[in-house]
Amino acid sequence: MRVLVTGGAGFIGSVVVAQLLADGQEVVVYDDLSKGHRRAVSAKAELIVGKLEDLTYLSSVFQKYKFDAVMHFAASIEAGESMKTPTRYFRNNTAIPAIEEGRRPGDPAILVASSDKIRLELGWKPQYTELGAIVSSAWNWFQRHPNGYVD
Ligand SMILES: NC(=O)c1ccc[n+]([C@@H]2O[C@H](COP(=O)([O-])OP(=O)(O)OC[C@H]3O[C@@H](n4cnc5c(N)ncnc54)[C@H](O)[C@@H]3O)[C@@H](O)[C@H]2O)c1
C-alpha cells in the first residue's frame, strides 16, 4: 500500500511512519515542519514539505501519488501554547479549508477517525474522560511547566 502520513515528521506520525515502513508499506510524509523535524522522518519515506492549508499543492500531491490510505497526524497539540494562542490552534485543528467534490482517482476508499484500535491492541485507557477534568489537568500541568516539555 502507498500511505500518506500527514504530520509524519512529528512525535506520533514519525513512529507510525517507521511502523508502516517496517511492515513493508510505501510511505509519503506531508508536513510543514512547523513543529516536526526532517531528521525524524526515515530516509526510506519521501518527505514533502507543505501546509495542509495549501490545497493546490496538496491536491497535486494526491494526483501524483494515488494513495491507498491517508493517516492524519498534522495538528497543533501543545496545551500551554493552545491557551496562549487559542484561535491559531482552533484554525489549525478545525478550520482547514476543504473542497467538496466527487471522488477522484487516488482518493482513499474508507475514512476512519477512531482511537478504538489503540485501546484494543495496546490496552490504552485515558486517565481522564470528562472534558472539565482534561482541561483542568492540562492547565495544572502548564502551571507547573511554564516552558512546556523543556523543563
Ligand atoms: N502526543 C501524544 O501523546 C498524542 C496522544 C494522542 C493523540 N495525539 C494526536 O496525534 C496527532 C499528532 O500529535 P503529535 O504529538 O505527533 O504532535 P507533533 O506536534 O509532534 O506533530 C504534529 C506534526 O504536524 C505538523 N503540522 C502541524 N500543523 C500542520 C499544518 N497545518 N500543515 C502541515 N503540517 C502540520 C507539525 O510540523 C508536526 O510535525 C494530534 O492530532 C494529537 O492530538 C497525540
The ligand as an SDF file (V2000), in Angstrom:
LIG
                    3D

 44 48  0  0  0  0  0  0  0  0999 V2000
    1.4270   13.1850   21.5960 N   0  0  0  0  0  0  0  0  0  0  0  0
    0.5070   12.3980   22.1570 C   0  0  0  0  0  0  0  0  0  0  0  0
    0.6880   11.8330   23.2550 O   0  0  0  0  0  0  0  0  0  0  0  0
   -0.8080   12.1530   21.4370 C   0  0  0  0  0  0  0  0  0  0  0  0
   -1.7200   11.2610   22.0010 C   0  0  0  0  0  0  0  0  0  0  0  0
   -2.9180   11.0050   21.3510 C   0  0  0  0  0  0  0  0  0  0  0  0
   -3.2210   11.6700   20.1660 C   0  0  0  0  0  0  0  0  0  0  0  0
   -2.3300   12.5290   19.6320 N   0  0  0  0  0  0  0  0  0  0  0  0
   -2.6930   13.2070   18.3940 C   0  0  0  0  0  0  0  0  0  0  0  0
   -1.7680   12.8590   17.3710 O   0  0  0  0  0  0  0  0  0  0  0  0
   -1.6470   13.9770   16.4840 C   0  0  0  0  0  0  0  0  0  0  0  0
   -0.1630   14.3560   16.3610 C   0  0  0  0  0  0  0  0  0  0  0  0
    0.3430   14.6550   17.6510 O   0  0  0  0  0  0  0  0  0  0  0  0
    1.9250   14.7320   17.9130 P   0  0  0  0  0  0  0  0  0  0  0  0
    2.1450   14.5480   19.3630 O   0  0  0  0  0  0  0  0  0  0  0  0
    2.6580   13.8410   16.9650 O   0  0  0  0  0  0  0  0  0  0  0  0
    2.2130   16.2760   17.5530 O   0  0  0  0  0  0  0  0  0  0  0  0
    3.5100   16.9230   16.8850 P   0  0  0  0  0  0  0  0  0  0  0  0
    3.4270   18.3900   17.0750 O   0  0  0  0  0  0  0  0  0  0  0  0
    4.7540   16.2250   17.3350 O   0  0  0  0  0  0  0  0  0  0  0  0
    3.2870   16.5600   15.3460 O   0  0  0  0  0  0  0  0  0  0  0  0
    2.3860   17.2550   14.5330 C   0  0  0  0  0  0  0  0  0  0  0  0
    3.0570   17.4230   13.1720 C   0  0  0  0  0  0  0  0  0  0  0  0
    2.1350   18.0710   12.2940 O   0  0  0  0  0  0  0  0  0  0  0  0
    2.8220   19.1090   11.5800 C   0  0  0  0  0  0  0  0  0  0  0  0
    1.8020   20.1260   11.2980 N   0  0  0  0  0  0  0  0  0  0  0  0
    1.0640   20.8520   12.1620 C   0  0  0  0  0  0  0  0  0  0  0  0
    0.2170   21.6710   11.5330 N   0  0  0  0  0  0  0  0  0  0  0  0
    0.4190   21.4520   10.2020 C   0  0  0  0  0  0  0  0  0  0  0  0
   -0.1590   22.0050    9.0230 C   0  0  0  0  0  0  0  0  0  0  0  0
   -1.1160   22.9450    9.0900 N   0  0  0  0  0  0  0  0  0  0  0  0
    0.2980   21.5440    7.8320 N   0  0  0  0  0  0  0  0  0  0  0  0
    1.2660   20.6000    7.7470 C   0  0  0  0  0  0  0  0  0  0  0  0
    1.8470   20.0340    8.8320 N   0  0  0  0  0  0  0  0  0  0  0  0
    1.4300   20.4680   10.0490 C   0  0  0  0  0  0  0  0  0  0  0  0
    3.9210   19.6010   12.5360 C   0  0  0  0  0  0  0  0  0  0  0  0
    5.0280   20.1860   11.8610 O   0  0  0  0  0  0  0  0  0  0  0  0
    4.3240   18.2830   13.2460 C   0  0  0  0  0  0  0  0  0  0  0  0
    5.3670   17.6190   12.5690 O   0  0  0  0  0  0  0  0  0  0  0  0
   -2.5080   15.1100   17.0740 C   0  0  0  0  0  0  0  0  0  0  0  0
   -3.7820   15.0930   16.4530 O   0  0  0  0  0  0  0  0  0  0  0  0
   -2.6300   14.7080   18.5350 C   0  0  0  0  0  0  0  0  0  0  0  0
   -3.8080   15.2230   19.1370 O   0  0  0  0  0  0  0  0  0  0  0  0
   -1.1210   12.7840   20.2420 C   0  0  0  0  0  0  0  0  0  0  0  0
  1  2  1  0
  2  3  2  0
  2  4  1  0
  4  5  1  0
  4 44  2  0
  5  6  2  0
  6  7  1  0
  7  8  2  0
  8  9  1  0
  8 44  1  0
  9 10  1  0
  9 42  1  0
 10 11  1  0
 11 12  1  0
 11 40  1  0
 12 13  1  0
 13 14  1  0
 14 15  2  0
 14 16  1  0
 14 17  1  0
 17 18  1  0
 18 19  2  0
 18 20  1  0
 18 21  1  0
 21 22  1  0
 22 23  1  0
 23 24  1  0
 23 38  1  0
 24 25  1  0
 25 26  1  0
 25 36  1  0
 26 27  1  0
 26 35  1  0
 27 28  2  0
 28 29  1  0
 29 30  1  0
 29 35  2  0
 30 31  1  0
 30 32  2  0
 32 33  1  0
 33 34  2  0
 34 35  1  0
 36 37  1  0
 36 38  1  0
 38 39  1  0
 40 41  1  0
 40 42  1  0
 42 43  1  0
M  CHG  2   8   1  16  -1
M  END
$$$$
